[in-house]
Amino acid sequence: MNFLYYTLVRFGIMAVVFCACVWFGTGLVLGGLFAVIIGFAVSYLAFPRLHAAAGRDFARLWHRVVPRRRRRTAAEADAEVEDSYVDERLRREGREV
């Protein structure tokens, strides 16, 4: 919820700055560039607690969507190689795997 609120505040600031830039005649591209830079800077500096809460919300969402991969240890990799070697040797000798 904080992530959505922070995003809306940031886009609101960007819209106000963009409209002000267009009103003063800076052009669409330059006005858009100013709006993005000023919007991000003001929202970051003026709302630090909301920024931190939005980061925590996004991290929780990210960890739910993308599960963390468990890294294999060297011992597990070695055991897998040894098991495949033994299985292959047993198959060549015609014994049960």
Rosetta constraint file for C-alpha pairs under 8 A:
AtomPair CA 1 CA 5 HARMONIC 6.28 0.50
AtomPair CA 1 CA 54 HARMONIC 7.80 0.50
AtomPair CA 1 CA 57 HARMONIC 7.39 0.50
AtomPair CA 2 CA 6 HARMONIC 5.96 0.50
AtomPair CA 2 CA 50 HARMONIC 6.71 0.50
AtomPair CA 2 CA 53 HARMONIC 6.05 0.50
AtomPair CA 2 CA 54 HARMONIC 4.87 0.50
AtomPair CA 2 CA 57 HARMONIC 6.72 0.50
AtomPair CA 3 CA 7 HARMONIC 6.09 0.50
AtomPair CA 3 CA 51 HARMONIC 7.96 0.50
AtomPair CA 3 CA 53 HARMONIC 7.24 0.50
AtomPair CA 3 CA 54 HARMONIC 3.99 0.50
AtomPair CA 3 CA 55 HARMONIC 7.03 0.50
AtomPair CA 3 CA 57 HARMONIC 6.09 0.50
AtomPair CA 3 CA 58 HARMONIC 6.53 0.50
AtomPair CA 4 CA 8 HARMONIC 6.17 0.50
AtomPair CA 4 CA 54 HARMONIC 7.68 0.50
AtomPair CA 5 CA 9 HARMONIC 6.22 0.50
AtomPair CA 6 CA 10 HARMONIC 6.12 0.50
AtomPair CA 6 CA 43 HARMONIC 7.97 0.50
AtomPair CA 6 CA 50 HARMONIC 6.35 0.50
AtomPair CA 6 CA 51 HARMONIC 6.67 0.50
AtomPair CA 6 CA 54 HARMONIC 6.51 0.50
AtomPair CA 7 CA 11 HARMONIC 6.12 0.50
AtomPair CA 8 CA 12 HARMONIC 5.96 0.50
AtomPair CA 9 CA 13 HARMONIC 6.26 0.50
AtomPair CA 9 CA 43 HARMONIC 7.31 0.50
AtomPair CA 10 CA 14 HARMONIC 6.25 0.50
AtomPair CA 10 CA 39 HARMONIC 5.75 0.50
AtomPair CA 10 CA 40 HARMONIC 6.55 0.50
AtomPair CA 10 CA 43 HARMONIC 5.71 0.50
AtomPair CA 11 CA 15 HARMONIC 6.08 0.50
AtomPair CA 11 CA 39 HARMONIC 7.16 0.50
AtomPair CA 12 CA 16 HARMONIC 6.29 0.50
AtomPair CA 13 CA 17 HARMONIC 6.18 0.50
AtomPair CA 13 CA 35 HARMONIC 7.71 0.50
AtomPair CA 13 CA 38 HARMONIC 8.00 0.50
AtomPair CA 13 CA 39 HARMONIC 5.24 0.50
AtomPair CA 13 CA 42 HARMONIC 7.90 0.50
AtomPair CA 13 CA 43 HARMONIC 7.69 0.50
AtomPair CA 14 CA 18 HARMONIC 5.94 0.50
AtomPair CA 14 CA 35 HARMONIC 4.71 0.50
AtomPair CA 14 CA 36 HARMONIC 5.95 0.50
AtomPair CA 14 CA 38 HARMONIC 7.16 0.50
AtomPair CA 14 CA 39 HARMONIC 4.70 0.50
AtomPair CA 14 CA 40 HARMONIC 7.96 0.50
AtomPair CA 15 CA 19 HARMONIC 6.07 0.50
AtomPair CA 15 CA 35 HARMONIC 7.05 0.50
AtomPair CA 16 CA 20 HARMONIC 6.15 0.50
AtomPair CA 16 CA 35 HARMONIC 7.93 0.50
AtomPair CA 17 CA 21 HARMONIC 6.09 0.50
AtomPair CA 17 CA 31 HARMONIC 7.71 0.50
AtomPair CA 17 CA 34 HARMONIC 7.39 0.50
AtomPair CA 17 CA 35 HARMONIC 5.09 0.50
AtomPair CA 17 CA 38 HARMONIC 7.45 0.50
AtomPair CA 17 CA 39 HARMONIC 7.43 0.50
AtomPair CA 18 CA 22 HARMONIC 6.18 0.50
AtomPair CA 18 CA 31 HARMONIC 5.33 0.50
AtomPair CA 18 CA 32 HARMONIC 5.85 0.50
AtomPair CA 18 CA 34 HARMONIC 7.24 0.50
AtomPair CA 18 CA 35 HARMONIC 5.01 0.50
AtomPair CA 19 CA 23 HARMONIC 5.99 0.50
AtomPair CA 19 CA 31 HARMONIC 7.96 0.50
AtomPair CA 20 CA 24 HARMONIC 6.23 0.50
AtomPair CA 21 CA 25 HARMONIC 6.25 0.50
AtomPair CA 21 CA 26 HARMONIC 5.56 0.50
AtomPair CA 21 CA 27 HARMONIC 7.26 0.50
AtomPair CA 21 CA 31 HARMONIC 5.05 0.50
AtomPair CA 21 CA 34 HARMONIC 7.82 0.50
AtomPair CA 21 CA 35 HARMONIC 7.97 0.50
AtomPair CA 22 CA 26 HARMONIC 5.78 0.50
AtomPair CA 22 CA 27 HARMONIC 5.78 0.50
AtomPair CA 22 CA 28 HARMONIC 6.48 0.50
AtomPair CA 22 CA 31 HARMONIC 6.15 0.50
AtomPair CA 26 CA 30 HARMONIC 6.17 0.50
AtomPair CA 26 CA 31 HARMONIC 5.87 0.50
AtomPair CA 27 CA 31 HARMONIC 5.66 0.50
AtomPair CA 28 CA 32 HARMONIC 5.92 0.50
AtomPair CA 29 CA 33 HARMONIC 6.21 0.50
AtomPair CA 30 CA 34 HARMONIC 6.11 0.50
AtomPair CA 31 CA 35 HARMONIC 5.98 0.50
AtomPair CA 32 CA 36 HARMONIC 6.20 0.50
AtomPair CA 33 CA 37 HARMONIC 6.28 0.50
AtomPair CA 34 CA 38 HARMONIC 5.86 0.50
AtomPair CA 35 CA 39 HARMONIC 5.60 0.50
AtomPair CA 36 CA 40 HARMONIC 6.09 0.50
AtomPair CA 37 CA 41 HARMONIC 6.15 0.50
AtomPair CA 38 CA 42 HARMONIC 5.86 0.50
AtomPair CA 39 CA 43 HARMONIC 6.02 0.50
AtomPair CA 40 CA 44 HARMONIC 6.00 0.50
AtomPair CA 41 CA 45 HARMONIC 6.09 0.50
AtomPair CA 42 CA 46 HARMONIC 5.59 0.50
AtomPair CA 42 CA 47 HARMONIC 7.93 0.50
AtomPair CA 43 CA 47 HARMONIC 5.58 0.50
AtomPair CA 43 CA 48 HARMONIC 7.86 0.50
AtomPair CA 43 CA 51 HARMONIC 7.85 0.50
AtomPair CA 44 CA 48 HARMONIC 5.94 0.50
AtomPair CA 44 CA 51 HARMONIC 6.52 0.50
AtomPair CA 47 CA 51 HARMONIC 6.07 0.50
AtomPair CA 48 CA 52 HARMONIC 6.20 0.50
AtomPair CA 49 CA 53 HARMONIC 6.16 0.50
AtomPair CA 50 CA 54 HARMONIC 5.98 0.50
AtomPair CA 51 CA 55 HARMONIC 6.21 0.50
AtomPair CA 52 CA 56 HARMONIC 6.33 0.50
AtomPair CA 53 CA 57 HARMONIC 6.21 0.50
AtomPair CA 54 CA 58 HARMONIC 6.09 0.50
AtomPair CA 55 CA 59 HARMONIC 6.09 0.50
AtomPair CA 56 CA 60 HARMONIC 6.20 0.50
AtomPair CA 57 CA 61 HARMONIC 6.21 0.50
AtomPair CA 58 CA 62 HARMONIC 5.98 0.50
AtomPair CA 59 CA 63 HARMONIC 6.15 0.50
AtomPair CA 60 CA 64 HARMONIC 6.31 0.50
AtomPair CA 61 CA 65 HARMONIC 6.20 0.50
AtomPair CA 62 CA 66 HARMONIC 5.81 0.50
AtomPair CA 63 CA 67 HARMONIC 5.71 0.50
AtomPair CA 63 CA 68 HARMONIC 7.02 0.50
AtomPair CA 72 CA 76 HARMONIC 6.12 0.50
AtomPair CA 72 CA 77 HARMONIC 6.63 0.50
AtomPair CA 73 CA 77 HARMONIC 6.39 0.50
AtomPair CA 74 CA 78 HARMONIC 6.08 0.50
AtomPair CA 75 CA 79 HARMONIC 6.08 0.50
AtomPair CA 76 CA 80 HARMONIC 6.19 0.50
AtomPair CA 77 CA 81 HARMONIC 6.36 0.50
AtomPair CA 78 CA 82 HARMONIC 6.14 0.50
AtomPair CA 79 CA 83 HARMONIC 5.99 0.50
AtomPair CA 80 CA 84 HARMONIC 6.21 0.50
AtomPair CA 81 CA 85 HARMONIC 6.19 0.50
AtomPair CA 82 CA 86 HARMONIC 6.18 0.50
AtomPair CA 83 CA 87 HARMONIC 6.06 0.50
AtomPair CA 84 CA 88 HARMONIC 6.10 0.50
AtomPair CA 85 CA 89 HARMONIC 6.25 0.50
AtomPair CA 86 CA 90 HARMONIC 6.19 0.50
AtomPair CA 87 CA 91 HARMONIC 6.25 0.50
AtomPair CA 87 CA 97 HARMONIC 5.92 0.50
AtomPair CA 88 CA 92 HARMONIC 6.28 0.50
AtomPair CA 89 CA 93 HARMONIC 6.31 0.50
AtomPair CA 90 CA 94 HARMONIC 6.16 0.50
AtomPair CA 90 CA 95 HARMONIC 5.24 0.50
AtomPair CA 90 CA 96 HARMONIC 6.75 0.50
AtomPair CA 90 CA 97 HARMONIC 6.12 0.50
AtomPair CA 91 CA 95 HARMONIC 5.92 0.50
AtomPair CA 91 CA 96 HARMONIC 7.10 0.50
AtomPair CA 91 CA 97 HARMONIC 6.71 0.50
